[in-house]
Amino acid sequence: MTRFPSHGQPLDSRGVAEAADLLGVRAAVLWAIVTVETAGCGFLPDRRPVILFERHEFRRRTAGRFDASHPELSGPPGGYGVPGVHQHGRLAAAMRLDIRAAIESASWGLGQLMGCNAALAGHADAQAMAEQFRRSENAQLVGMARFIRSRGLDKHLRQGSWAAFARGYNGPNFGINRYDAKLGQQAAHFAANPPPDLTVRAIQLLLSYQGFAPGRVDGRVGEQTRRAIAAFRSANLLGEGGGHDGLLVELLRRLPADADAPDRSPVRSPTLSSAATGGG
């Protein structure tokens, strides 16, 4: 498994509900965390999970033995390079040196959870976590929630203690990038505004897999999303029947088969886009 080919199942209300229940928080808090970590999307357009390979972690886990031969993969903090597909190239190169250390040295999915924290997220090891995270954003979000609860950070979320949460989740240098302030701003935004529409958001992500760029995967229907929907319908000779729900079913049908994937049918609920709003 060198490329982590993904099923790429979009987030749905089941994943949001489970993560929110695990932490005892409102959905707005979850959206704040994933927006700060990944701009709110856990997969690339090629269906691989969003990752960041951290060379200082790889150096630590391999006792620096690749510093001289592979300084781009093993060295001091920084040197990440551009996000996206490039990070999978770095991970693949590191895996050729030490598979376990490489997977543990990348952060994965919606919550950018480090592979070395797999056990705290409820997985046997980093590779098992990566295997689940490649399948669905639900697995990514629930894994993030399990990690947060395992570390005892959920109480800070319920209290709105962003600095205390940021210190435990992002590290002692969280203030350099104003991580706590960004979390607070995003939490206030999502608390005061309608949550992302999960049906629209899923359509956006699935359109990106099909090569139709919808813009940001944010659950909002903007002009770029409208153009992408229209282009997809036109290219596939689809009418307007069924609205967004029908379009989602059609896009889900085009996902590659994955024997271990969860049920791919969309979850129908009167509050699909605002599930799991109970709690602290």
N, C-alpha and C positions, 0 to 999 in steps of 0.2 A: 504494500500500500504506500506508494510514493507520491501520488498526486491527490489523494483524498477525494476521489470522484464522489459527488454528492447526489442524493435524492433531492434535497433542497425544498422540503415541505415548508410552506409559509406558516407563520405564527397564526394561531386561531384562538378563540375564546377559551378553549380548554386549557391551553398553556398559560394564558394570562391568569385565569382563575386559580390554577394550581399554584403558580408562583406567588400570587398575592395572598392566598390562604396560608402558604408556608411561612410567610413573613408577617402576616397580620397587617398589611398595609393596603392602601388604595392603589388602583392601577396607575394613577398619576405618578406615583413614586417609581414604579417600574419603568415607565416611559422616560422619566428623568434620567435614570441610570443608563439605560441603553442608548438614549440620544447623546449623552455626553461621551459614552464609550465608542460607539460605532455609527453615530448619526442615525441610529435606529434600525439598521438592517444587518442581518447576520450572514448573508450570502453574497458572493460576487455574481455577476451576470453569467459566468460559466458554471454556476451552481456549487462551487467550492466555498467552504466557510471562510468568512473574513478572519484573517489571522495577522499577527505581528510577531515576527521572529526577533528575539532579544538576544543579541550576541553576548552581553555581559552575563546573562543566565547560562548560556551555553559554555562560556569560559569557566564559570563557577562549577558547573556539573561535570566538566571534563578536566578539571585541575589545570586549565590553561595550556594543555598540551598541543592545541591547534593554533595558538596565538601567532606563532611565526609563520606557519604554512598557510593559514587561512584567516588573516586579520579581519576580513570583512564578515566573518562568521563568529569569531571568538576574539573578544577584546573588551574595551571599556564601554560604558553606557553610551548610547547614541549610534549613529551610523546605520539607522534603520533603512534608509532608502525610501523610495516612493511606496505608498500603500497599494493594496490590490494584488494583482497576479504576481508582481515582483516578489512579494513576501513568500509565496509558495515556492518560487524558484530558490530563494535562500534556504527555506526549510528543507527542500529536497536535497540541496547540496550538503547541508548539515547532517541529514539522515544518512548520507553515504559515509559519513565519518563516525557517527554514533547515533543510532536510531532512537534509542530511549531518551538520551540527553536532548536530542533535537526536538522531539515532540514535547518534552517537558519544558523546553525553553521558548515555546510559542504561546501567545495568548489567543484564545479561540472564541469565536461567536459573538452573539449580541452583547454579552457582558465582558468580553475580552478576558476570560478566565484563563489563568496560566495553567498549562498542562501539569505542572508539578503540584497543583492543588486538586488533582483529580479525585483523590480519596475524600477530601472535604466536600466535594460535589456529588458524592455517592457512587463513584466509579472505581473499578478495581485498579486501574492505572491510567496513565495519560493516553495510551493508544485506545483503550476502551472508551474513554471520554471523547476523544476525537472521532471515533467511529459513530458514536451516538450523535454528536454535534453535527456531523456531516448530513445526517438524515433529516433533521427538522429544527426550526427555530424554537418550537416548543421545548425540545430537549435542551437547547442552549439556555433558554430563559429559566427553566426549572433547575438546571444545573447551577446557574448563577445564584438562584434563591437558596438552594441547599448549601452552597458555600457560605453565603452571607449568614445563614442561620447557624451553621457549624462554627463560625468564628464569633458568634454572639454579637454580630453587628446589626441585627434586625431591630434591636431596641433603639439604636440611634436613628434608624429610619422612622420608627413610630414617633419618636420625640422630635423629629426634624432637626437633629443635631448633625448638621452636614459636615462640620469639621471633624468630629469624632468618627463619623462613618468614613470620610475620605481618608483619614489616617490609617484606618484598618483595612480599607479596600484598595487604596491607591498607593499607600506607602507614606513614610514620614515627610517626603518632599512634595506632598500634594499641593502645597501653597504656591509652588513655582508656576504652575499652570492654572492657578485659581480653580482647582478642581471642585472645591467645596462651594465656591460662589456660583459656578456653573450649574452644579446640581440644584442648589436652591432656586436659581432663576428658572431652570427647566421645570422643577416641581411646581413652582408657582404658576408657570404658564399652563401646564397640563391640568392643574387644579381649577383654573379659571376658564378653561376653554374645553370644547368637546374633545373627547379622546380621538385618536386616529381611528378611522373606519377600517375595521379589519378585513372586510371584503374588498374594499378599494385597495388597501395596502397589499393584500395577497395578489390581486390582479396586477398591480404595478411590478411586484417582484417576479411574477410568472411571465409577464410581458418582456422583462429584461432578459429572461432565459431564452426567449424566442427571437431576440435580436431587435426588439422594438423598444427604444429608449423612452421610459415614462418620466424621466427626471428623478427627483428624490423619491425614495420609497417611504412615504410619510402618511399614507391613508387619506390624502386630500386630493380632490380632483381639480387639478390646474390645467392650464392650456396644453402643456407638454404631455400630460397623461391623456387628455382628450385626443390629441393627435395620434398618440401611440395606439390607443384603443381603435380609433378609426382605421389606422393603417393595418392593424392586425385583422380587423373584421374584413376589410377590403381584400387583403392578400389571401384570406381563407374563405372568401365568398360566404361570409356570415351576415345574416340580417341583424336587425335590432332586437329580435324577440328574446325574451328572458331577462333583459336588463343586465345589471351587474352580476346577479346570481347565476344566470345562464352563462355569462362569459367566464365566470370563475370555474364553473363545472367543465367548460370546454378547455380552459387552460390547464386545469388539474389533470385532465385526461391525457395531456401531452407530456406529463412528467414521465421519466423513465421508470420502469418497474423496479421495485425494491422490495424484496421478499420480507424484510423485517420492518418495513415502514408502517406507521399507524394508518388507520382508516383515512383515506384521502378525501372523503366526502365533506363538503363544507358544513360547519356547524350552524344551524339555523336557530336564531334566538331573537326576540324582540329587542334585546339590548346587546347584540353581537359586538358592537364597537365599544361598549362600556362595561364589559363583564368584569366581575371581581372588584367592585368599588367599595365593598364593605371592609371594615377593619379600622386600624388606627389612622 
